[in-house]
Amino acid sequence: MLKRLLCASLAASLLPSFAIWAQEATKDRPAFEVASVKRSPPGEDLDLPTPGTTQPSGRWFARNVSLRLLLLSAHGLRSGELVGGPSWIDSEQFNIEARAPAGTPAERMRLMAQTLLADRFRLRTHTEERRTPAYALVLAGKDGRLGRGLRRTASDCSAGRLQGPKSADGLFLCGGVSFRVVDGVRQVRLRGYSLPEFLKIALASPILGLTTVDRTGLTGYFDIDIDYVMPPSPGAVENRPVDGPPLVEAVESELGLRFERREEVVQVLVIDHAEMPDPD
């Protein structure tokens, strides 16, 4: 079960940060079969683990959640990557029930959630570049030496992914990925990936709480092996100690890179217009 949940999280993390759905016709976007959006009664608690929760049955729901949190969840954004909108997108809370066919992939469910929010709240948005606090991935040492877990890919991966020969560990030399958790430690094995792709797969932005950008100057494709401990889940009943480094430490000790907090110019989603939904 844990492995399935993590794989769903991985798939979600590979989605583009922004979708220009506000400029597309509704008929061209995936949508839920049925959906209900209501203002939540006062006193309800926030559902965990996320503002928008997907179930294998095809149910997508949220409880007592603001529109801002719903948009952050549906688009995979950090707080600084969503700006604008009326004040009520933070103060008003909503309950949402939506249905899709059972077994709908997590990434498609997220697109459906984007469609639902755009339609029911009559959203108009655009993207632009702004300066915001972020974590920049940079070289750890002045000599530029890479760690043992970060190696240039021997194959030419510009021709395509998930095709051609495989390595001794059974992964495609270009686009191969192994993703599992052993004794609480997340083990990520990538073959033929860029560093910006690594940041998404490692869930660096959600873990660190800010946008992460690659500023190493290293281009091309890499083989990446890294083991790290995920932070405790919000609201978890029990979080037993796990023997392993957090992501920040693992990136430096295993890859020869480090995260540097500073201001960066990043792409943000700007809310130009939003309306309270009509009663269902």
The 8 nearest C-alpha neighbors of each residue, nearest first, counted from 0:
[[1, 3, 2, 4, 5, 6, 7, 180],
 [2, 0, 4, 3, 5, 180, 6, 179],
 [1, 3, 5, 0, 4, 6, 179, 180],
 [4, 2, 6, 0, 1, 5, 7, 8],
 [3, 5, 7, 1, 6, 2, 8, 0],
 [6, 4, 8, 2, 7, 3, 9, 1],
 [5, 7, 9, 3, 8, 4, 2, 10],
 [8, 6, 4, 10, 5, 9, 105, 3],
 [7, 9, 5, 11, 6, 10, 12, 4],
 [10, 8, 6, 12, 11, 7, 200, 5],
 [11, 9, 7, 13, 12, 8, 6, 106],
 [10, 12, 8, 9, 13, 106, 14, 7],
 [11, 13, 9, 10, 14, 199, 200, 8],
 [14, 12, 10, 11, 199, 200, 9, 15],
 [13, 15, 12, 11, 16, 10, 106, 75],
 [16, 14, 17, 13, 18, 12, 74, 75],
 [17, 15, 75, 74, 14, 76, 18, 13],
 [16, 18, 15, 74, 19, 268, 126, 76],
 [19, 17, 20, 16, 15, 74, 21, 113],
 [20, 18, 21, 22, 17, 23, 125, 124],
 [19, 21, 23, 22, 18, 114, 28, 113],
 [22, 20, 19, 123, 23, 124, 117, 122],
 [23, 21, 20, 19, 24, 123, 124, 125],
 [24, 22, 20, 21, 25, 27, 19, 28],
 [23, 25, 26, 27, 22, 28, 20, 21],
 [26, 24, 27, 28, 23, 114, 118, 29],
 [25, 27, 24, 28, 29, 30, 23, 114],
 [26, 28, 25, 24, 29, 23, 30, 20],
 [27, 29, 25, 26, 30, 114, 24, 111],
 [30, 28, 111, 110, 27, 114, 31, 107],
 [29, 31, 111, 114, 28, 32, 115, 112],
 [30, 32, 99, 33, 98, 111, 97, 34],
 [31, 33, 99, 98, 30, 34, 97, 100],
 [34, 32, 31, 98, 97, 35, 99, 96],
 [33, 35, 97, 96, 98, 31, 36, 32],
 [34, 36, 96, 95, 97, 279, 37, 33],
 [37, 35, 95, 94, 279, 96, 34, 93],
 [38, 36, 94, 93, 39, 95, 278, 35],
 [37, 39, 93, 92, 94, 40, 36, 91],
 [38, 40, 93, 94, 63, 92, 37, 41],
 [39, 41, 43, 42, 38, 63, 92, 93],
 [42, 40, 43, 39, 63, 92, 44, 38],
 [41, 43, 40, 44, 39, 63, 45, 92],
 [44, 42, 41, 63, 40, 45, 39, 62],
 [45, 43, 46, 63, 42, 62, 64, 41],
 [46, 44, 63, 62, 64, 47, 43, 50],
 [45, 47, 62, 44, 48, 50, 61, 49],
 [48, 46, 49, 45, 50, 234, 233, 52],
 [47, 49, 46, 233, 50, 52, 234, 232],
 [50, 48, 47, 51, 52, 46, 72, 61],
 [49, 51, 61, 69, 64, 72, 68, 52],
 [50, 52, 61, 49, 60, 72, 69, 59],
 [53, 51, 60, 59, 49, 61, 50, 54],
 [52, 54, 59, 58, 51, 55, 60, 57],
 [53, 55, 58, 56, 57, 59, 52, 101],
 [56, 54, 57, 102, 101, 53, 58, 103],
 [57, 55, 101, 54, 58, 102, 100, 99],
 [58, 56, 101, 99, 100, 55, 98, 54],
 [57, 59, 98, 54, 56, 97, 53, 99],
 [60, 58, 53, 97, 52, 96, 98, 54],
 [59, 61, 96, 95, 52, 51, 97, 58],
 [60, 62, 51, 95, 94, 50, 52, 64],
 [63, 61, 94, 46, 64, 45, 93, 95],
 [62, 64, 92, 93, 45, 94, 39, 43],
 [65, 63, 92, 93, 62, 50, 45, 68],
 [66, 64, 92, 67, 68, 89, 91, 88],
 [65, 67, 88, 69, 68, 70, 89, 64],
 [66, 68, 70, 65, 69, 88, 89, 71],
 [69, 67, 71, 65, 70, 66, 72, 50],
 [68, 70, 66, 72, 67, 71, 50, 73],
 [69, 71, 73, 67, 72, 68, 74, 66],
 [72, 70, 76, 68, 74, 69, 75, 73],
 [71, 73, 69, 75, 70, 74, 68, 50],
 [74, 72, 70, 109, 71, 75, 113, 112],
 [75, 73, 76, 71, 72, 70, 16, 17],
 [74, 76, 72, 71, 73, 16, 77, 12],
 [77, 75, 71, 74, 80, 16, 78, 72],
 [76, 78, 80, 79, 209, 210, 71, 208],
 [79, 77, 80, 81, 76, 71, 209, 208],
 [78, 80, 77, 81, 131, 82, 209, 267],
 [79, 81, 267, 77, 78, 76, 268, 82],
 [82, 80, 268, 79, 267, 78, 269, 76],
 [83, 81, 269, 270, 268, 80, 84, 79],
 [84, 82, 270, 269, 271, 85, 81, 268],
 [83, 85, 270, 271, 272, 273, 86, 88],
 [86, 84, 87, 88, 83, 273, 272, 89],
 [85, 87, 88, 89, 84, 90, 91, 83],
 [86, 88, 90, 89, 91, 85, 84, 66],
 [87, 89, 66, 86, 67, 90, 65, 85],
 [90, 88, 87, 65, 67, 91, 86, 66],
 [89, 91, 87, 88, 92, 65, 86, 66],
 [92, 90, 87, 65, 89, 88, 93, 38],
 [91, 93, 65, 64, 63, 39, 38, 90],
 [94, 92, 38, 39, 63, 64, 37, 65],
 [95, 93, 62, 37, 39, 63, 61, 36],
 [94, 96, 36, 61, 60, 35, 37, 93],
 [97, 95, 60, 35, 34, 59, 36, 61],
 [98, 96, 34, 59, 33, 58, 60, 35],
 [99, 97, 58, 33, 57, 31, 32, 59],
 [98, 100, 57, 31, 32, 101, 58, 103],
 [101, 99, 57, 103, 102, 98, 56, 32],
 [102, 100, 57, 56, 103, 55, 99, 58],
 [101, 103, 55, 104, 57, 100, 56, 99],
 [102, 104, 101, 100, 57, 105, 108, 107],
 [105, 103, 107, 106, 102, 108, 7, 55],
 [106, 104, 108, 107, 7, 109, 103, 11],
 [105, 107, 109, 108, 104, 11, 10, 110],
 [108, 106, 110, 109, 104, 105, 111, 103],
 [109, 107, 111, 105, 110, 106, 112, 104],
 [108, 110, 112, 106, 107, 111, 73, 105],
 [111, 109, 113, 107, 112, 108, 114, 29],
 [110, 112, 30, 108, 114, 29, 109, 113],
 [113, 111, 109, 115, 110, 114, 73, 108],
 [112, 114, 110, 111, 116, 115, 73, 117],
 [115, 113, 111, 117, 112, 116, 30, 118],
 [114, 116, 112, 118, 113, 117, 119, 111],
 [115, 117, 113, 119, 118, 114, 120, 112],
 [118, 116, 122, 114, 115, 121, 120, 119],
 [119, 117, 121, 115, 116, 120, 114, 122],
 [118, 120, 276, 116, 121, 117, 115, 277],
 [119, 121, 274, 276, 122, 273, 118, 117],
 [122, 120, 118, 117, 273, 119, 274, 123],
 [121, 123, 273, 117, 120, 272, 124, 118],
 [122, 124, 272, 271, 21, 270, 121, 273],
 [125, 123, 270, 271, 269, 21, 122, 268],
 [124, 126, 269, 268, 127, 270, 123, 19],
 [127, 125, 268, 267, 269, 266, 124, 128],
 [128, 126, 266, 267, 129, 125, 268, 269],
 [127, 129, 266, 265, 267, 264, 130, 126],
 [130, 128, 264, 265, 131, 266, 127, 267],
 [129, 131, 264, 263, 265, 262, 128, 132],
 [130, 132, 262, 263, 133, 129, 264, 79],
 [133, 131, 262, 261, 263, 209, 130, 134],
 [134, 132, 210, 209, 262, 261, 211, 260],
 [133, 135, 260, 211, 259, 258, 261, 210],
 [136, 134, 212, 259, 258, 211, 214, 213],
 [135, 137, 258, 213, 214, 257, 215, 212],
 [138, 136, 215, 214, 257, 256, 135, 139],
 [137, 139, 256, 215, 140, 143, 257, 255],
 [138, 140, 256, 257, 255, 137, 251, 141],
 [141, 139, 142, 143, 138, 144, 255, 256],
 [140, 142, 143, 139, 138, 144, 137, 255],
 [141, 143, 140, 144, 139, 138, 145, 255],
 [144, 142, 141, 140, 138, 145, 139, 255],
 [143, 145, 142, 140, 255, 146, 141, 138],
 [146, 144, 255, 254, 149, 143, 147, 256],
 [147, 145, 254, 255, 253, 148, 149, 144],
 [146, 148, 149, 253, 254, 145, 150, 255],
 [147, 149, 224, 254, 253, 223, 146, 225],
 [148, 150, 223, 254, 146, 147, 222, 145],
 [151, 149, 222, 221, 152, 148, 223, 147],
 [150, 152, 221, 222, 153, 220, 149, 219],
 [153, 151, 221, 222, 154, 220, 191, 150],
 [152, 154, 151, 155, 172, 221, 191, 150],
 [155, 153, 152, 156, 172, 173, 191, 220],
 [154, 156, 157, 153, 158, 152, 173, 220],
 [157, 155, 173, 158, 159, 154, 191, 160],
 [156, 158, 159, 155, 160, 220, 219, 173],
 [159, 157, 156, 155, 160, 173, 162, 154],
 [160, 158, 157, 156, 162, 161, 173, 174],
 [159, 161, 174, 173, 162, 156, 158, 175],
 [162, 160, 174, 171, 173, 175, 159, 163],
 [163, 161, 160, 171, 164, 159, 173, 174],
 [162, 164, 165, 161, 171, 172, 173, 160],
 [165, 163, 171, 172, 162, 166, 173, 170],
 [164, 166, 171, 172, 170, 169, 167, 163],
 [165, 167, 169, 168, 170, 172, 171, 164],
 [166, 168, 169, 165, 170, 171, 172, 164],
 [169, 167, 166, 170, 165, 171, 177, 188],
 [168, 170, 166, 167, 165, 171, 175, 172],
 [171, 169, 175, 165, 166, 168, 172, 176],
 [170, 172, 165, 175, 173, 161, 174, 164],
 [171, 173, 165, 190, 166, 175, 191, 170],
 [172, 174, 191, 160, 171, 156, 190, 175],
 [175, 173, 160, 161, 191, 190, 171, 176],
 [176, 174, 171, 170, 190, 173, 189, 172],
 [175, 177, 189, 188, 190, 174, 178, 170],
 [178, 176, 188, 187, 189, 179, 175, 170],
 [177, 179, 187, 186, 176, 188, 180, 185],
 [178, 180, 186, 185, 2, 181, 177, 187],
 [179, 181, 185, 184, 183, 186, 182, 2],
 [182, 180, 184, 183, 185, 179, 186, 226],
 [183, 181, 184, 180, 241, 242, 185, 243],
 [182, 184, 181, 180, 241, 185, 228, 229],
 [185, 183, 228, 181, 180, 227, 182, 186],
 [184, 186, 180, 227, 226, 179, 228, 187],
 [185, 187, 226, 179, 180, 178, 225, 184],
 [186, 188, 178, 225, 177, 224, 226, 185],
 [189, 187, 224, 177, 176, 223, 178, 186],
 [190, 188, 176, 223, 222, 175, 192, 187],
 [191, 189, 222, 175, 172, 174, 173, 192],
 [190, 192, 173, 220, 221, 174, 222, 152],
 [193, 191, 220, 221, 190, 196, 189, 174],
 [194, 192, 220, 196, 195, 219, 221, 197],
 [193, 195, 197, 196, 198, 192, 213, 221],
 [196, 194, 198, 197, 193, 213, 199, 212],
 [197, 195, 193, 199, 194, 198, 192, 200],
 [196, 198, 194, 200, 195, 199, 201, 193],
 [199, 197, 195, 201, 203, 196, 200, 202],
 [200, 198, 202, 196, 197, 201, 12, 13],
 [199, 201, 197, 202, 198, 12, 9, 196],
 [200, 202, 203, 198, 199, 197, 187, 9],
 [203, 201, 199, 200, 205, 204, 206, 198],
 [202, 204, 206, 201, 198, 205, 207, 199],
 [203, 205, 210, 207, 211, 209, 206, 202],
 [206, 204, 208, 202, 207, 203, 209, 77],
 [205, 207, 203, 204, 208, 202, 230, 229],
 [208, 206, 204, 209, 205, 203, 134, 210],
 [207, 209, 205, 206, 204, 77, 210, 78],
 [210, 208, 133, 204, 207, 77, 211, 134],
 [209, 211, 133, 204, 77, 134, 212, 208],
 [210, 212, 134, 204, 135, 133, 209, 203],
 [213, 211, 135, 136, 214, 134, 210, 195],
 [214, 212, 136, 195, 215, 135, 194, 211],
 [213, 215, 137, 136, 216, 135, 212, 217],
 [216, 214, 137, 217, 138, 213, 136, 256],
 [215, 217, 214, 218, 213, 137, 138, 136],
 [218, 216, 215, 219, 194, 214, 213, 193],
 [219, 217, 216, 220, 193, 194, 215, 221],
 [218, 220, 193, 217, 221, 192, 151, 194],
 [221, 219, 193, 192, 191, 152, 151, 218],
 [220, 222, 151, 152, 191, 192, 150, 193],
 [221, 223, 190, 150, 152, 189, 191, 149],
 [222, 224, 149, 189, 148, 188, 221, 225],
 [225, 223, 148, 188, 187, 189, 149, 222],
 [224, 226, 187, 186, 148, 253, 223, 227],
 [227, 225, 186, 185, 187, 184, 249, 224],
 [228, 226, 245, 244, 246, 185, 184, 249],
 [229, 227, 184, 245, 243, 244, 185, 230],
 [228, 230, 231, 227, 245, 185, 184, 246],
 [231, 229, 232, 228, 206, 245, 246, 233],
 [232, 230, 238, 233, 229, 235, 234, 228],
 [231, 233, 235, 234, 230, 48, 238, 229],
 [234, 232, 235, 231, 48, 47, 230, 236],
 [233, 235, 232, 236, 47, 48, 231, 237],
 [236, 234, 232, 237, 233, 238, 231, 48],
 [237, 235, 234, 238, 233, 232, 239, 231],
 [238, 236, 235, 239, 234, 231, 232, 240],
 [237, 239, 231, 240, 235, 236, 232, 241],
 [240, 238, 237, 241, 183, 231, 242, 236],
 [239, 241, 238, 242, 183, 243, 231, 237],
 [242, 240, 183, 243, 239, 228, 184, 182],
 [243, 241, 240, 244, 184, 228, 183, 182],
 [242, 244, 228, 227, 241, 184, 245, 226],
 [245, 243, 227, 249, 228, 248, 246, 242],
 [246, 244, 228, 227, 248, 247, 249, 229],
 [245, 247, 249, 227, 248, 250, 244, 228],
 [248, 246, 250, 249, 245, 251, 258, 257],
 [247, 249, 251, 250, 246, 245, 244, 252],
 [248, 250, 246, 252, 251, 253, 247, 244],
 [251, 249, 254, 247, 248, 253, 256, 252],
 [250, 252, 256, 255, 257, 248, 249, 254],
 [253, 251, 249, 250, 255, 254, 248, 146],
 [252, 254, 146, 148, 249, 250, 251, 147],
 [255, 253, 146, 148, 149, 250, 256, 251],
 [256, 254, 146, 145, 251, 139, 252, 253],
 [257, 255, 139, 138, 251, 254, 250, 137],
 [256, 258, 251, 139, 137, 136, 250, 138],
 [257, 259, 136, 135, 134, 137, 260, 247],
 [260, 258, 135, 134, 261, 136, 257, 137],
 [259, 261, 134, 133, 135, 258, 262, 132],
 [262, 260, 133, 132, 134, 259, 263, 135],
 [263, 261, 132, 131, 133, 130, 264, 260],
 [264, 262, 130, 131, 133, 265, 132, 261],
 [263, 265, 130, 129, 128, 131, 262, 266],
 [266, 264, 128, 129, 263, 130, 267, 131],
 [265, 267, 128, 127, 129, 126, 80, 268],
 [268, 266, 80, 126, 127, 81, 128, 269],
 [267, 269, 126, 81, 125, 80, 82, 270],
 [268, 270, 82, 125, 124, 83, 126, 81],
 [269, 271, 124, 83, 84, 272, 123, 82],
 [272, 270, 124, 123, 84, 269, 83, 273],
 [271, 273, 123, 122, 270, 84, 124, 274],
 [274, 272, 122, 121, 120, 84, 123, 275],
 [275, 273, 120, 121, 276, 272, 122, 119],
 [274, 276, 120, 277, 273, 119, 121, 87],
 [277, 275, 120, 119, 274, 278, 36, 37],
 [276, 278, 279, 275, 119, 37, 36, 120],
 [279, 277, 276, 37, 36, 38, 35, 275],
 [278, 277, 35, 36, 37, 276, 34, 38]]
